[in-house]
Amino acid sequence: MPALKLVIGNKNYSSWSLRPWLLLAHAGIAFDEVQLKFGADGKVAGVETWSPSAKVPVLWIDDQPVWDSLAICETVAELFPEKHLWPVDATARRVARSISAEMHSGFTELRKAMPMNIRSSYPGKGHTPGALRDIERVVSIWESCRQRFGGGGAFLFGAFTCADAMFAPVTLRFPTYGVALPPAAQRYAEAVRTLPATQTWCAGARAETEFVAADEPYA
């Protein structure tokens, strides 16, 4: 198998880095981690050496880079088909790809009002009308997928897939900002948050000391 090296940003702030990291770690796929740090301006020092887009994350497969979190997840699923990182059922797989792409390109108000910040607590902050609309859509997706496809396990499609990796940062945002969820959505979010791989990431986030003003609107 090829050698994998995943380049990520700060664990406290980089929701995009969390997604492929969690997918690899939870699936038990071996990879080397290279962590770069955001500066106070939100830029990643030295990223140009690693990433054609000058952004994190980027996965190096031997001597070739794959950048963008969703592209990395797709590539990992292709490299390790035995891990079933997309649902086996064709209908479920189409839905999983659709909601992953929606997470990737949408929910801009939620991202802006409630940036990922694992080590902080700002209950009630960021509850803007736009963010609340985005949260309603997230909850609707989770409840629908759990009802239609989730019978085989605790995740959106039963077993953990790329779709769960894409939504993982949202599950970590909600406790930071005191977002109350209906029971089914709360159970799903807890299932993601209590994964050993998620807990390992969060421990790393809490150990970081860098303060990035661009990601701290409420500090």
N, C-alpha and C positions, 0 to 999 in steps of 0.2 A: 504493500500500500504506500501511497505517497506520504512524504513528511508534511505535516500541517503546522503552520505557525499563524496564530491569530493576533493581530495588532488591535488593541483597544485603547479607550480613553479612561478617564476617571470613573471608578465604579460607582461613586456616589451620584454622578450626574449623567453619565453616558448611557441613555436608554437604548440607543442604536447598538452600542457595543454589547450590552447585556444579551440581546436576542440570540446572536449566533453562539456566544459563549455558553449560554444556558443550554442551547440545543446540543452542542458538542459534549458538554460536561454531563448532562443528564443521560445522554445516550451512551456514555462510556467510551467515547472516541478520543484517542490520545492526540493531544496537540500541545505545542509550546505557546505560552502566553508572552506577548510583548506589550507592556503598558507604557503609553505616552501620556503626558499630563497636559491638561488645558492651562493656558495662561489666564491672567486676570481678564484679558479681552475675549476669552472664549476660544482662542485659536490654539491648535495643538502644535507644540514645538517639535520640529523634526519630522513631521508627518510626511513631508514631500519625499523623503527617502523611501517610504514604504507604500504610499498610496497614490495612484494616478489621479484621483479626485481630490487629493489633499484633505481627506476626511477619514475618520475612523467609523466603523471597523473596516479592516481589510484582511482577508485570509490568503496567506501564501501557501500554494500547493507546489511543493518542491521549489522551483524558481519562478513561478507564475502567480501573479496576484488576481484575486477576485474581490471586488469591492462592492459595497452596499449590502446592508444586512439581509434583505430579502434574496438578493442574488446569491449570497453566501449560503443561506439556508437551502435554497434550491440545489446548489452545487453539492452541499453535504449530503442531502437526500439522494442525489444521483450517485455519489461516490459510495454510499453505504446503503444499497437497496434493502439489505437484510434487516436494517433497523426500522423500516416502515415509518419513516419520518413524515410521510403524508398518509392519509387514510387509505386503506386497501380498497374499500368500496368506491366505485367511480363517482357516484353521486356525492358522497361525502367528500371525496377529494376535490371535486369542483367547487363545493361550498367552502372548503378549507382554503383553497387558493384565492377565492373571491374575498373572503373576509381578511385574509392576510394582506392582500393588495389594498383593501380599503383601509386597514390599519396603517399601512405604509404611506399612503398618499393623503389620508384624511385626518379628521379630528384635530384640526389646527388650533381651534380655540382651547381645547383641553390641554394640548401641549404648551400653549402660550401661558395659560392661566395657572397651570399646575405642573411645572417642570419637575422631572424626577429628582428627588432629593431625599435619599434613604435615611440619612442621619439626622434630619431635622423634623420638626413637628409644627405645622401651621394650621390647626383645625379651623375651619370656616373660611380660610383664605382661598381666593381663586374661584369662588362659586359664582362666576359670572353667568349671565343668561346663555351665552354661547357654549361655555364649558358644560353647563348642565344639560343642554341639548345633546352635546357629544356623549355625555355620560348615559343619557337615556338610550342612545343608539348602541353604545357598548353593552349595556345591560340587556337590551333586546337581542343582540347577537349571541351573547352568552346563553341566555335562557333558551333561545330557539335551538342552538346547536346542542345544548345539553339534552333538551327534550327529544330532538330528532335522532341524534347520533351518539349520545353519551352513555348509553346503557352498559358499555363494557368497561367502564372505569370512571375516574373522577374528573377527567378533562373534557374539552369541548367535543372531541370525537372518541371518547372512551380512553384510549391510550394517548400519551403525550405526543404531540406532533409539532410541525413547524408553526402551525396556527397558534398553539399555546405559547411558543417562544415569542411570537410577534406581539401577543397581548400581555406578556409577563410584566413589562414596565408599568402598564396601567394598573395591574394588581398591586404594585408597590407604591404608586402615586396615591391611591385612595386612602390608606392609613395616614399618610403625611398630612393630607388636607381635610381629614375628618369626613370623608364621603360615606354616607350610610347606603347600604345596598340591600335589596330584597334577599330573602333567604337563599334561593338557588344561586344567585350571582355571588353572594357572600361565601357560600360553600366552595364554589369554583375558585374564587380568588384565594381562599385559604389553602386549597389544594396546591396551587402554584407557589404560594409564598412559603409553604412548609416543605417543599422539596429540598433534600439535602444540598443540591447544587445551588438553588436559590439562596439558601441560608449561608453557604460559603461565599457567594458573591456579596451578600449583604454585610457579612462580617468584614470583608475587605473594604466595603464602602465606609463602614463606620470607623475603620482604622485610619482612613485618609484625613489629612489635615488641610489640604488645599481649599482655598475659598475662591470661587469663581463668581464674580459679581453678576455676570450675564445670566447665571442660573440661580440667582438668589434674590428674586424681586421682593421678598418679604422680610429679608434679614435686617 
